[in-house]
Structures are given as C-alpha cells and as structure tokens.
Amino acid sequence: MTHPPCHEPATPRDLVGIGIGPCNLSLAALAHPLPELDAVFYEQRPGFDWHPGLLIEGTTVQVPFLADLVTLADPTSPWSFLNYLKTRERLFPFYFAEHLHIQRAEYDAYCRWVAQTLPGLRFRHQVDAVRWNPERDVFEVDFTQLDADGEAEALGRTYTRNIVLGIGTAPYVPDPLKPLVDAPGVPVIHAADYLDHRESLRAAGHVTVVGSGQSGAEVFLDLLRHRPAGREKLHWIGRTEAFAPMEYSKLGLEHFTPDYTRYFHALAEPVRDRLVAAQWQLYKGIDAGTLAAIHDELYRRSLHGGWPDAVLTPGVRVRTAGRIATTQIELHLEHLQQGSRSRLTTDAVVLATGYRGRPLDRILAGLDPYMRRDSSERPRIDQEFRLVLDPSVTGSVHVQNAELHTHGVGAPDLGLAAWRSATILNSLTGKEPYPLPPRTAFTSFGLEQPAARVPQAWRPERLTPLVEER
C-alpha cells in the first residue's frame, strides 16, 4: 500500500524533536521565541498526556510548581504555569490555596494547554528511522503520518541539521511476571494503567501490589481507602529493604541541581554506575506525606479493635508466578534478608514496578556506525546532552531523559527540564539566548572548586564600615 508523501520544506530544518513528553515540550516552548531556529516536533500519539493511568485524585507532583516547562530558564515565558493560571483566571484561587506542589492532574492539564497552543508540534507522526546523509551533511528523518485510528495515512521525510530525542520511558514488567500480563482472565496490570482498571481491582477479592516506590504507595492507599474495614484483603510487597521515604531535605535536594549534574558527569564511569544504584532513595523513595496517609488510614481501621486485613512486607522479590485455573494467581516469593520462601495466592496484581528508558537502538539504528559507546555498550553523552558521534557527523543528536548513566539522578527529574532545554538550545544556536547561572548549589560536591565560587555581581566591592566614616 502506498501513500502520498507529507509536505516538508525543501531546505533542512535546524531542529527535529522526536517525542513530545514534558522534556521535549519544554524544549519546544523555549525554542519558540528564537527566530533563527526552524524547529518541528513529532509524536505518534494523538495528543499530549502524562501518565494518565496514575492521575489519582489528590496525588501531587513531587517537585514545586516552579519546576514547570520554562520558569527555571525563563520566568518571563508565556508558557509558564503561572501564565497558564492567568489565562484560566485562577491566579487568585491558586494564591490563596498556598500549594507549592500542585496536583498531577493540574500539571497534566497545564502541559496539554501548552501542547494545544504551541506551534510546531506534530501529533500522530510516528518517526520510523533516522540516518546521516554525508553528501548533504544533514540527518534524514523518515516518518509516518497516522490517521485518527492510528493507521498509516501518509509517508514523509524531512531533513534536519540537529535532532533531540525525547522518547521517554515505558512501563517495566519483571521477567517472572511477563507471561501473566498478556494472558486473559485474572487481572495483572501495570500501575501505568491503574485508573483504567480501578473499578475491577476494587471489586477483586484479594489484591497484591508489587513495588515499593511512589506509584505502589499511591495505588495501595487508593485501594485501601475503598475496601471495607476488616476485609481489606490487600498485600503490598517490594524489593527494597523498607517502605522508605524519599530524601527531601534541602541539602539533599541539591543533588537535583546543575552543579551536581556537572560534577556527576565528570566522574569515572564505574563510579557513576555505583552512585546511581546507591542513590535510589533520592528518586525512587516514597513521599513522606503518602507514607503518613497510609499509616493514618491503617490506624483508623484499628480504632475499634483488631488489625486491618492488609499485609505490608518490604524486602521481598517475586521469583516466579503462575495462574491457578482461570481465577487466581500464585506468586512465589523470596524474602531477601531471611532467605525464606513462601507462596501467595491472589485475585489481582498491580505491578508498580516502575519505568525503563525506551531503547534508542531501534530509532537510531541508521546511526549505529557513527555512535560511540561506553564499556557497557551504552551511548556516550557529553556534558551538553549530545550523543558522542564520529567527527565526520557535523550535526548533533541531543537526548532528554536518557542520560541517567552519564548525568545522574537528575535526568528524569522535572525540575531540571527547563535548564537542560536551555543548555541544549544554547549549544544549538552557538549563542546564549538563555543565560544560565554558574552556580546553583550551596554544596561543593568535589574538592576541585570552580574558579568563581560566587557570581561577581554578588560580591560587594568593599566592606561595609561598622561605624560612620568621618
């Protein structure tokens, strides 16, 4: 079946963004006012959505509202969250609400507002391949335009000098549970699809939540609140040694600053790998308020004697799993500290097992001969978020939220999205449309200090006298 080609400009674009999640939406918003930059962004979905299955009532974004798409790079941008409130005539209600952390549903609505009003976004466009054309010194980007049913409608190709990949993450299912997810019968769903299945999960006789991070806590709490007292029939298990709170001290949060990102990038590869594994509580822990709400709900259910029928066990991994007839699932569990094993029979399973970055290899297969990799065969990424390519490639490929192994725990954090977008745009333009601060943390992460410890503008030219001079 052939399709007419999509119309694209004859001259190469300056930038093609692949994927429109929060990271590339931030980049598109900050790129919009730069007249010298011809940019377009492609996304195969029909419109913007952000974790729709986890927009549970009352859940909040884990970064302050200032960590929107643009503010930490350009507070005057028309695409800020505060300007979104202004256009909705909600500034005063927000002011009196005194919410530093906004609800997830509101963050999603804000991003959809930006996506609906910002030009240069092409939804229903699936990027199929990226190649380097050495004769023209440009990248070739092949895509398929999709119709309302997600079927191929037209094929197209565009040329660009630079690419930014923001294809995001995908739900992760552990190997022992993969055969159960696709099989019919007993519901085994990833937390990413929780809201689509919430009613059937609430009605299930016994539900097991697997995963000890924020999503697992929120799903467990939501189920708990809607189960009859004394007949909750809930199990919550996870591999971590505790249902641990996320690090949220002010100095601890400085791990999500550009200062720490630069420090981390300069470390040796084996050190970076050890740090990412050890720092899970910085970005995989549970909000302390959510933990408190779970305890409060459990305590409330014990006021009249007895304990709620809810089992919370950390330090447990699922070894294998199988179906019992067509109505139940049997999980084979191992306690990592005790070394003991047991079996758990349940009627439904919610996998709050997190997300993994979508592999870049498929979409970048045409660039594989040019890519430079580390000792673990991961792409090498420089300080400005560029893939390290063969010098013969004069264009650049930047990545967003795919650089955990090179830039550290701030890679998936929304708080660094605007700064990273500004860094990429400064690099692409060869100018500084978004001046960035040389220092962002009080913590000095290494013994080698930057030359200017305090910006010059902050230094008084002379000491203030203690007494009036005569």
DRENFIKOL-154550 format. One record per residue (C-alpha): x, y, z; residue number from 0. Coordinates in Angstrom, 1 decimal. Last residue first. Example, Ala and Ser with C-alpha at 12.3 -4.5 7.8 and 13.67 -1.06 7.14 Angstrom:
BEGIN
SITE       px       py       pz   dovo
SITE     13.7     -1.1      7.1      1
SITE     12.3     -4.5      7.8      0
This chain:
BEGIN
SITE       px       py       pz   dovo
SITE     34.2     60.9     59.1    469
SITE     33.1     57.4     58.4    468
SITE     30.1     56.0     60.2    467
SITE     30.8     52.9     62.2    466
SITE     30.7     49.2     61.2    465
SITE     32.1     50.0     57.7    464
SITE     30.6     48.0     54.8    463
SITE     33.5     46.1     53.2    462
SITE     34.3     47.0     49.6    461
SITE     33.3     46.0     46.1    460
SITE     30.5     43.8     47.4    459
SITE     30.4     40.4     45.7    458
SITE     27.0     39.2     44.4    457
SITE     27.6     40.5     40.9    456
SITE     30.8     38.5     40.6    455
SITE     29.0     35.3     40.9    454
SITE     30.3     33.3     44.0    453
SITE     32.7     30.4     43.7    452
SITE     34.3     31.7     40.6    451
SITE     37.1     29.4     39.7    450
SITE     35.1     26.2     40.2    449
SITE     36.2     24.0     43.1    448
SITE     38.2     20.8     42.9    447
SITE     37.5     19.1     46.2    446
SITE     34.1     17.8     44.9    445
SITE     30.4     18.2     45.6    444
SITE     30.5     21.7     46.9    443
SITE     27.1     22.1     48.4    442
SITE     25.5     25.6     48.4    441
SITE     24.0     24.7     45.0    440
SITE     23.2     26.6     41.7    439
SITE     26.4     28.1     40.5    438
SITE     27.3     29.4     37.0    437
SITE     23.8     30.6     36.4    436
SITE     22.4     30.1     32.9    435
SITE     21.9     32.7     30.2    434
SITE     19.2     31.6     27.9    433
SITE     19.6     33.0     24.4    432
SITE     23.3     32.2     24.8    431
SITE     24.8     31.8     21.4    430
SITE     26.1     28.8     19.4    429
SITE     22.4     28.3     18.5    428
SITE     22.5     24.5     19.1    427
SITE     24.5     24.7     22.3    426
SITE     22.4     27.5     23.9    425
SITE     19.3     25.5     22.9    424
SITE     20.6     22.3     24.5    423
SITE     21.5     24.1     27.7    422
SITE     18.1     25.9     27.8    421
SITE     16.4     22.5     27.4    420
SITE     18.5     21.1     30.2    419
SITE     17.7     24.0     32.5    418
SITE     14.0     23.8     31.7    417
SITE     13.8     20.0     32.4    416
SITE     15.9     20.1     35.6    415
SITE     13.0     20.2     38.0    414
SITE     11.1     17.6     36.1    413
SITE     13.6     14.9     37.3    412
SITE     14.3     12.1     34.9    411
SITE     18.0     13.0     34.4    410
SITE     18.5     14.5     37.9    409
SITE     19.7     11.1     39.3    408
SITE     22.9     11.1     37.3    407
SITE     24.3     12.8     34.2    406
SITE     26.1      9.9     32.4    405
SITE     24.2      6.7     33.3    404
SITE     20.9      8.6     33.8    403
SITE     21.2     10.1     30.3    402
SITE     18.0      9.1     28.5    401
SITE     15.7     11.7     30.0    400
SITE     16.4     14.1     27.1    399
SITE     18.9     13.3     24.3    398
SITE     20.8     15.5     21.8    397
SITE     21.8     14.4     18.4    396
SITE     24.2     16.8     16.6    395
SITE     25.1     17.6     13.0    394
SITE     28.7     17.5     11.6    393
SITE     28.9     13.8     11.5    392
SITE     32.5     13.1     10.3    391
SITE     33.7     13.5     13.9    390
SITE     32.1     10.1     14.8    389
SITE     29.3     10.6     17.3    388
SITE     29.2     11.4     21.1    387
SITE     25.5     11.8     21.7    386
SITE     24.8     15.3     22.9    385
SITE     23.4     16.2     26.4    384
SITE     25.6     19.3     26.8    383
SITE     28.0     17.5     29.1    382
SITE     28.7     14.8     26.5    381
SITE     26.7     11.5     26.1    380
SITE     28.3      8.1     25.4    379
SITE     25.7      5.7     24.3    378
SITE     25.6      2.5     26.3    377
SITE     27.7     -0.5     25.3    376
SITE     28.7     -1.3     28.9    375
SITE     32.2     -0.1     28.3    374
SITE     31.0      3.1     26.9    373
SITE     29.7      3.7     23.4    372
SITE     30.5      6.0     20.4    371
SITE     27.9      6.2     17.7    370
SITE     28.7      6.6     14.0    369
SITE     28.1      3.0     12.8    368
SITE     24.9      3.0     14.8    367
SITE     23.4      6.0     13.1    366
SITE     20.9      4.1     11.0    365
SITE     19.8      2.0     14.0    364
SITE     18.9      5.2     15.8    363
SITE     15.2      4.5     16.2    362
SITE     15.7      0.9     17.1    361
SITE     18.9      1.5     19.3    360
SITE     17.4      4.2     21.4    359
SITE     15.9      1.8     23.9    358
SITE     12.9      3.3     25.7    357
SITE     14.0      4.2     29.2    356
SITE     12.7      2.0     31.9    355
SITE      9.6      2.5     34.1    354
SITE      8.5      1.5     37.5    353
SITE      7.5     -1.8     39.1    352
SITE      4.1     -0.7     40.4    351
SITE      2.7     -4.0     39.1    350
SITE     -0.9     -4.3     40.3    349
SITE     -1.9     -7.9     40.8    348
SITE     -5.4     -9.5     41.1    347
SITE     -7.1    -12.5     42.7    346
SITE     -4.2    -13.6     45.0    345
SITE     -2.5    -16.7     46.2    344
SITE      0.9    -16.1     47.9    343
SITE      3.6    -18.7     48.2    342
SITE      6.6    -18.7     50.5    341
SITE     10.3    -18.5     50.6    340
SITE     12.9    -17.7     53.3    339
SITE     16.3    -16.2     52.7    338
SITE     15.7    -14.1     55.7    337
SITE     17.1    -10.9     54.2    336
SITE     15.9    -11.3     50.6    335
SITE     12.5    -12.7     51.5    334
SITE     11.5    -14.9     48.5    333
SITE      8.1    -15.1     47.0    332
SITE      6.3    -17.5     44.6    331
SITE      3.2    -15.7     43.4    330
SITE      0.1    -17.8     42.7    329
SITE     -2.6    -16.2     40.6    328
SITE     -6.3    -16.7     40.6    327
SITE     -9.4    -17.2     38.5    326
SITE     -8.5    -19.1     35.4    325
SITE     -7.1    -22.4     36.9    324
SITE     -4.3    -21.3     39.2    323
SITE     -2.1    -19.0     37.2    322
SITE      1.6    -18.8     37.6    321
SITE      4.4    -16.7     39.2    320
SITE      8.1    -16.9     39.7    319
SITE     10.7    -15.4     42.0    318
SITE      8.8    -12.4     43.1    317
SITE     11.1    -10.4     45.4    316
SITE     10.6     -9.4     49.0    315
SITE     12.5     -6.9     51.2    314
SITE      9.3     -5.0     52.1    313
SITE      6.2     -6.6     53.5    312
SITE      2.9     -4.8     54.1    311
SITE      0.0     -7.1     54.8    310
SITE     -3.6     -5.7     55.0    309
SITE     -6.5     -7.3     56.8    308
SITE     -6.8     -4.4     59.2    307
SITE     -6.0     -5.2     62.8    306
SITE     -8.4     -5.8     65.6    305
SITE    -10.0     -3.4     68.0    304
SITE    -12.3     -0.5     67.4    303
SITE     -9.6      2.0     66.5    302
SITE     -7.7     -0.4     64.2    301
SITE     -9.1      1.0     60.9    300
SITE     -8.1      4.5     61.8    299
SITE     -4.5      3.2     62.3    298
SITE     -4.4      1.7     58.8    297
SITE     -5.7      5.0     57.3    296
SITE     -3.2      7.1     59.3    295
SITE     -0.3      4.7     58.3    294
SITE     -1.2      5.1     54.7    293
SITE     -1.5      8.9     55.0    292
SITE      1.9      9.1     56.7    291
SITE      3.5      7.1     53.9    290
SITE      1.9      9.4     51.4    289
SITE      3.1     12.5     53.3    288
SITE      6.6     11.1     53.4    287
SITE      6.8     10.9     49.6    286
SITE      8.1      7.5     48.7    285
SITE     11.6      6.6     47.6    284
SITE     12.7      6.1     43.9    283
SITE     14.4      9.5     43.3    282
SITE     16.8     10.3     46.0    281
SITE     16.2      6.9     47.7    280
SITE     17.8      5.1     44.7    279
SITE     21.1      6.8     45.3    278
SITE     23.2      3.6     45.7    277
SITE     22.5      2.3     42.2    276
SITE     23.1      5.6     40.5    275
SITE     26.3      6.0     42.6    274
SITE     27.8      2.7     41.7    273
SITE     27.3      3.4     38.0    272
SITE     28.8      6.8     38.2    271
SITE     31.9      5.5     40.0    270
SITE     32.4      2.8     37.3    269
SITE     32.1      5.6     34.5    268
SITE     34.6      7.9     36.1    267
SITE     33.2     11.2     37.4    266
SITE     32.9     14.4     35.3    265
SITE     29.2     13.8     34.5    264
SITE     28.5     13.6     38.3    263
SITE     30.0     17.0     39.0    262
SITE     28.1     18.7     36.1    261
SITE     24.8     17.1     37.3    260
SITE     25.6     18.1     40.8    259
SITE     26.0     21.8     39.9    258
SITE     23.0     21.7     37.6    257
SITE     20.9     20.9     40.6    256
SITE     19.0     17.8     41.5    255
SITE     21.5     16.5     44.0    254
SITE     20.8     19.8     45.8    253
SITE     17.7     18.1     47.0    252
SITE     19.7     16.5     49.8    251
SITE     20.7     20.0     51.0    250
SITE     17.0     20.9     51.4    249
SITE     16.0     17.6     52.9    248
SITE     13.6     15.6     50.7    247
SITE     15.2     12.2     50.5    246
SITE     12.2      9.9     49.6    245
SITE     10.7      8.0     52.4    244
SITE     11.4      4.2     52.6    243
SITE      9.0      1.4     52.5    242
SITE     11.9     -0.7     53.7    241
SITE     14.6     -3.2     52.5    240
SITE     13.6     -2.5     48.9    239
SITE     12.2     -5.4     46.9    238
SITE      8.5     -4.6     47.3    237
SITE      5.3     -6.1     48.7    236
SITE      1.9     -4.8     49.4    235
SITE     -0.9     -7.3     50.1    234
SITE     -4.6     -6.3     50.4    233
SITE     -7.6     -8.3     51.7    232
SITE     -9.3     -5.2     53.1    231
SITE    -12.0     -7.2     55.0    230
SITE    -11.6     -5.7     58.5    229
SITE    -12.8     -2.3     57.2    228
SITE    -14.4     -2.5     53.8    227
SITE    -12.1     -1.6     50.9    226
SITE    -12.1      1.9     49.2    225
SITE     -9.4      3.7     51.2    224
SITE     -7.1      0.7     51.0    223
SITE     -7.3      0.6     47.2    222
SITE     -6.3      4.3     47.0    221
SITE     -3.5      3.8     49.6    220
SITE     -2.1      0.8     47.8    219
SITE     -2.1      2.6     44.4    218
SITE     -0.4      5.6     45.9    217
SITE      2.2      3.5     47.7    216
SITE      3.0      1.4     44.6    215
SITE      3.3      4.6     42.5    214
SITE      5.7      6.2     45.0    213
SITE      8.0      3.2     45.2    212
SITE      7.8     -0.2     46.9    211
SITE      6.6     -2.3     44.1    210
SITE      4.1     -5.2     43.8    209
SITE      0.5     -4.5     44.9    208
SITE     -1.5     -7.6     45.6    207
SITE     -5.3     -7.7     45.5    206
SITE     -7.7    -10.1     47.1    205
SITE    -11.4    -10.5     46.4    204
SITE    -11.5     -8.2     43.3    203
SITE    -14.1     -5.4     43.3    202
SITE    -11.7     -2.6     43.9    201
SITE     -9.5     -4.0     41.1    200
SITE    -12.4     -4.1     38.7    199
SITE    -13.2     -0.5     39.5    198
SITE     -9.6      0.6     39.2    197
SITE     -8.9     -0.9     35.8    196
SITE     -8.5      2.2     33.6    195
SITE     -7.2      4.1     36.6    194
SITE     -4.3      1.7     37.1    193
SITE     -2.9      1.6     33.6    192
SITE      0.6      2.9     34.5    191
SITE      0.3      0.8     37.6    190
SITE      1.0     -2.2     35.4    189
SITE     -1.8     -4.7     35.2    188
SITE     -2.4     -8.4     36.1    187
SITE     -6.1     -9.0     36.0    186
SITE     -7.0    -12.7     36.2    185
SITE     -8.5    -13.9     32.9    184
SITE     -6.6    -13.4     29.7    183
SITE     -2.8    -13.7     29.4    182
SITE     -0.8    -10.6     28.4    181
SITE      0.3     -9.7     31.8    180
SITE      0.9    -13.2     33.2    179
SITE      3.7    -14.2     30.9    178
SITE      5.7    -11.0     31.8    177
SITE      5.5    -11.7     35.6    176
SITE      8.8    -13.5     36.1    175
SITE     10.6    -11.2     33.7    174
SITE      9.8     -8.0     35.6    173
SITE      7.4     -5.6     33.9    172
SITE      8.7     -2.1     33.1    171
SITE      6.3      0.6     31.9    170
SITE      7.9      2.7     29.1    169
SITE     10.2      5.8     29.3    168
SITE     10.7      9.0     27.3    167
SITE     11.0      9.4     23.6    166
SITE     12.8     12.8     24.0    165
SITE     15.4     12.6     21.2    164
SITE     16.7     16.0     20.0    163
SITE     17.9     16.1     16.4    162
SITE     20.1     18.6     14.6    161
SITE     20.8     19.6     11.0    160
SITE     17.5     18.5      9.7    159
SITE     15.9     16.8      6.7    158
SITE     12.3     15.7      6.4    157
SITE     10.8     12.5      5.1    156
SITE      7.1     11.6      4.8    155
SITE      4.7      8.7      4.5    154
SITE      1.0      9.2      4.6    153
SITE     -2.1      7.7      6.3    152
SITE     -0.8      4.9      8.3    151
SITE     -3.3      3.6     10.9    150
SITE     -3.6      5.1     14.4    149
SITE     -7.4      5.2     14.2    148
SITE     -7.5      9.0     13.8    147
SITE     -5.0      8.8     11.0    146
SITE     -1.2      8.4     11.3    145
SITE      1.6     10.3      9.5    144
SITE      4.6      8.0      9.0    143
SITE      8.1      9.3      9.5    142
SITE     11.5      9.2      7.9    141
SITE     14.2     11.6      9.3    140
SITE     17.2     12.2      7.2    139
SITE     20.1     14.0      9.0    138
SITE     22.1     16.5      7.2    137
SITE     25.6     17.0      5.8    136
SITE     24.3     16.7      2.2    135
SITE     26.7     14.0      1.0    134
SITE     27.1     12.5      4.5    133
SITE     23.4     11.8      4.9    132
SITE     23.0     10.6      8.5    131
SITE     20.0      8.4      9.1    130
SITE     17.0      8.4     11.4    129
SITE     14.1      5.9     11.0    128
SITE     10.4      5.4     11.7    127
SITE      9.2      8.6     13.4    126
SITE      5.5      8.3     14.0    125
SITE      3.5     11.5     13.4    124
SITE      0.1     11.5     15.0    123
SITE      1.0     14.7     16.8    122
SITE      3.1     17.4     15.0    121
SITE      4.1     20.3     17.3    120
SITE      5.5     23.4     15.6    119
SITE      3.0     25.8     17.1    118
SITE      2.3     26.0     20.9    117
SITE     -1.4     26.4     21.8    116
SITE     -2.5     22.8     22.3    115
SITE      0.8     21.5     23.7    114
SITE      0.9     24.3     26.2    113
SITE     -2.6     23.7     27.4    112
SITE     -1.9     19.9     27.5    111
SITE      1.1     20.7     29.7    110
SITE     -1.1     22.7     32.1    109
SITE     -3.8     20.0     32.2    108
SITE     -1.1     17.4     33.1    107
SITE      0.2     19.6     35.8    106
SITE     -3.3     20.0     37.1    105
SITE     -4.0     16.3     37.1    104
SITE     -0.7     15.8     39.0    103
SITE     -1.8     18.0     41.8    102
SITE      0.4     21.0     42.5    101
SITE      3.2     21.1     45.0    100
SITE      3.9     24.6     46.5     99
SITE      0.2     24.9     47.2     98
SITE     -0.8     28.1     49.0     97
SITE     -4.6     27.7     48.1     96
SITE     -4.9     31.5     48.5     95
SITE     -2.6     32.2     45.6     94
SITE     -4.0     29.4     43.5     93
SITE     -7.5     30.9     43.9     92
SITE     -6.1     34.3     43.0     91
SITE     -4.3     33.1     39.9     90
SITE     -7.2     31.1     38.5     89
SITE     -8.4     33.2     35.7     88
SITE     -7.7     30.4     33.2     87
SITE     -5.3     32.6     31.2     86
SITE     -3.7     33.6     34.5     85
SITE     -3.3     30.0     35.6     84
SITE     -1.5     29.2     32.4     83
SITE      0.6     32.3     32.9     82
SITE      1.6     31.0     36.3     81
SITE      2.5     27.6     34.8     80
SITE      4.8     29.3     32.4     79
SITE      4.3     29.1     28.6     78
SITE      4.3     32.9     28.1     77
SITE      8.0     32.9     29.2     76
SITE      9.0     35.6     31.6     75
SITE     10.4     33.2     34.2     74
SITE     12.9     31.9     31.6     73
SITE     15.2     29.0     32.5     72
SITE     13.7     28.0     35.8     71
SITE     10.3     29.1     34.5     70
SITE     10.1     27.0     31.3     69
SITE      8.4     23.6     31.5     68
SITE      7.3     23.8     35.1     67
SITE      9.6     23.4     38.0     66
SITE      8.3     26.5     39.7     65
SITE      5.3     24.3     40.7     64
SITE      7.4     22.6     43.3     63
SITE      8.6     19.0     42.6     62
SITE      6.9     15.7     43.6     61
SITE      3.8     16.3     41.5     60
SITE      0.7     15.7     43.6     59
SITE     -1.8     12.9     44.1     58
SITE     -5.2     14.2     45.3     57
SITE     -7.4     12.2     42.9     56
SITE     -5.3      9.6     41.1     55
SITE     -3.7     10.8     37.8     54
SITE     -1.8      7.5     37.6     53
SITE     -3.4      6.0     34.5     52
SITE     -3.0      9.2     32.6     51
SITE      0.8      9.2     33.0     50
SITE      1.2     12.5     31.1     49
SITE     -0.9     13.0     28.0     48
SITE     -0.3     15.1     24.9     47
SITE     -2.2     14.4     21.7     46
SITE     -2.9     11.8     19.0     45
SITE      0.2      9.7     20.0     44
SITE      3.0      9.3     17.4     43
SITE      4.9     12.5     18.4     42
SITE      6.9     14.7     16.1     41
SITE      8.5     18.1     17.0     40
SITE      9.4     20.8     14.5     39
SITE     12.1     23.5     14.7     38
SITE     13.3     26.4     12.4     37
SITE     15.6     28.3     14.8     36
SITE     16.7     31.8     13.9     35
SITE     13.5     33.3     15.3     34
SITE     14.1     32.0     18.9     33
SITE     10.8     32.6     20.6     32
SITE      9.6     29.1     20.1     31
SITE     12.7     27.3     21.2     30
SITE     11.8     27.6     24.9     29
SITE      8.4     26.1     24.4     28
SITE      9.7     23.4     22.1     27
SITE     12.4     22.4     24.6     26
SITE      9.9     22.2     27.5     25
SITE      7.6     20.1     25.3     24
SITE     10.7     18.0     24.6     23
SITE     11.1     17.3     28.3     22
SITE      7.4     17.1     29.2     21
SITE      6.7     14.5     26.6     20
SITE      6.6     15.1     22.9     19
SITE      8.7     12.6     21.1     18
SITE     11.3     13.2     18.4     17
SITE     12.4     16.8     18.1     16
SITE     13.7     18.0     14.7     15
SITE     16.0     21.0     14.7     14
SITE     17.5     23.4     12.2     13
SITE     15.4     22.3      9.4     12
SITE     16.9     21.4      6.0     11
SITE     15.7     23.2      2.9     10
SITE     13.0     21.6      0.8      9
SITE     10.3     22.1      3.4      8
SITE      8.0     19.1      4.1      7
SITE      4.7     18.1      2.6      6
SITE      3.7     14.5      3.5      5
SITE      4.2     11.9      0.8      4
SITE      1.2     10.3     -0.8      3
SITE      0.6      6.8      0.5      2
SITE      1.4      3.4     -1.0      1
SITE      0.0      0.0      0.0      0
